[in-house]
């Protein structure tokens, strides 16, 4: 059977034309890899900006829904990953106990696509949201 989040594990490719960004620059290409390692889920993100520069970012934590220490400087000091269902996997970043970012991942079309909605909670009370869709890359 496997863990509830098993369908998220794998490699994903950004469908760039689906991106709707309210904060930051919309990428022109990207990848998303989710893997298990030592009881944690590891997220690897890569993207190319409009200037052609490549960026990489990775993070990991235990997928038990509880905040765990995270070295995000002044942006985040803890991180949680919650498997809501077989089709929804969320992560949240906190600073001093306050949730500042939520990333909701939803599998659609039988797991062929992963929709990612990221909400950032800014000090002025606004919540800009970025949306993107990724296509599963076959093994």
C-alpha positions as CSV (number, residue, x, y, z in Angstrom):
1,X,0.0,0.0,0.0
2,X,2.6,2.6,1.0
3,X,2.3,6.0,2.7
4,X,-0.7,8.2,1.9
5,X,1.5,10.7,0.0
6,X,3.1,8.0,-2.2
7,X,1.5,9.4,-5.4
8,X,3.4,12.7,-5.1
9,X,6.8,11.0,-5.1
10,X,8.5,11.3,-8.4
11,X,9.6,13.9,-11.0
12,X,7.5,16.7,-12.3
13,X,7.9,19.3,-15.1
14,X,6.4,22.7,-15.0
15,X,3.7,23.5,-17.5
16,X,4.9,27.1,-17.7
17,X,1.8,28.5,-19.5
18,X,-0.3,27.6,-16.5
19,X,1.5,29.9,-14.1
20,X,-0.3,32.7,-12.4
21,X,2.0,34.6,-10.0
22,X,0.9,37.5,-7.8
23,X,4.4,37.6,-6.1
24,X,7.8,37.2,-7.7
25,X,8.7,36.6,-11.3
26,X,6.9,33.8,-13.2
27,X,9.4,31.1,-14.3
28,X,9.7,30.1,-17.9
29,X,10.6,26.5,-17.1
30,X,10.9,24.3,-14.0
31,X,11.2,21.0,-12.3
32,X,9.9,19.5,-9.1
33,X,11.1,16.3,-7.5
34,X,9.7,14.7,-4.4
35,X,11.5,11.8,-2.8
36,X,11.6,9.9,0.6
37,X,14.9,9.8,2.5
38,X,15.4,8.7,6.1
39,X,11.8,9.1,7.2
40,X,11.5,12.6,5.6
41,X,10.1,13.9,2.4
42,X,12.6,15.8,0.3
43,X,11.5,18.5,-2.1
44,X,13.8,19.6,-4.9
45,X,12.7,22.6,-7.0
46,X,14.4,24.0,-10.0
47,X,13.4,26.9,-12.2
48,X,14.6,29.1,-15.0
49,X,13.8,32.8,-14.9
50,X,13.0,35.1,-17.8
51,X,16.7,36.2,-18.0
52,X,17.7,32.5,-18.5
53,X,19.2,32.1,-15.1
54,X,18.7,28.7,-13.4
55,X,17.8,28.5,-9.7
56,X,17.6,25.5,-7.3
57,X,16.1,25.0,-3.9
58,X,15.6,22.0,-1.7
59,X,14.0,21.3,1.7
60,X,13.0,18.4,3.8
61,X,11.0,17.4,6.9
62,X,9.1,14.6,8.5
63,X,5.6,14.4,6.8
64,X,3.7,14.1,10.1
65,X,1.8,17.4,10.1
66,X,3.8,18.8,13.0
67,X,6.2,21.9,12.7
68,X,9.9,20.9,12.8
69,X,12.9,23.1,13.2
70,X,13.9,24.7,9.9
71,X,16.8,26.9,9.0
72,X,15.1,29.6,7.0
73,X,16.7,32.6,8.6
74,X,14.2,35.5,9.3
75,X,11.7,33.9,6.9
76,X,11.0,30.6,8.6
77,X,12.2,28.8,11.7
78,X,9.9,25.7,11.4
79,X,8.2,23.7,8.7
80,X,5.4,21.2,8.5
81,X,4.4,18.7,5.8
82,X,0.9,17.3,6.0
83,X,-0.6,14.5,3.8
84,X,-4.3,15.6,3.9
85,X,-5.3,12.8,1.5
86,X,-3.9,10.7,-1.3
87,X,-4.5,13.7,-3.6
88,X,-3.4,16.6,-1.3
89,X,0.0,17.3,0.3
90,X,0.6,20.6,2.1
91,X,3.6,22.3,3.6
92,X,3.6,25.3,5.8
93,X,6.4,27.6,6.9
94,X,6.3,29.3,10.3
95,X,8.3,32.1,12.0
96,X,7.9,32.3,15.8
97,X,4.8,30.2,15.7
98,X,3.0,32.2,13.0
99,X,2.2,30.5,9.7
100,X,3.7,32.7,7.0
101,X,3.5,30.5,3.9
102,X,1.3,27.6,2.8
103,X,2.0,25.4,-0.3
104,X,-0.9,23.2,-1.2
105,X,-0.2,20.4,-3.8
106,X,-3.1,18.7,-5.4
107,X,-3.0,15.7,-7.8
108,X,-5.4,16.0,-10.7
109,X,-6.3,13.9,-13.8
110,X,-5.5,10.6,-12.1
111,X,-2.1,11.9,-10.8
112,X,-0.9,13.0,-14.2
113,X,-0.6,16.6,-13.0
114,X,0.2,18.3,-9.7
115,X,-1.3,21.7,-9.1
116,X,0.7,23.9,-6.6
117,X,-0.9,26.9,-4.9
118,X,1.5,28.9,-2.7
119,X,0.1,31.6,-0.4
120,X,2.4,34.0,1.4
121,X,1.1,35.9,4.4
122,X,2.7,39.4,4.4
123,X,2.9,41.7,7.4
124,X,0.4,44.1,5.8
125,X,-2.3,41.4,5.8
126,X,-2.2,40.7,2.1
127,X,-1.8,37.1,0.9
128,X,-0.4,37.0,-2.6
129,X,-0.9,33.6,-4.2
130,X,1.2,31.8,-6.9
131,X,-0.3,29.0,-8.9
132,X,1.5,26.5,-11.2
133,X,0.8,23.1,-12.7
134,X,3.4,20.3,-13.2
135,X,3.2,17.3,-15.4
136,X,4.4,14.0,-14.1
137,X,7.6,12.8,-15.8
138,X,7.4,9.1,-16.6
139,X,10.2,6.9,-15.0
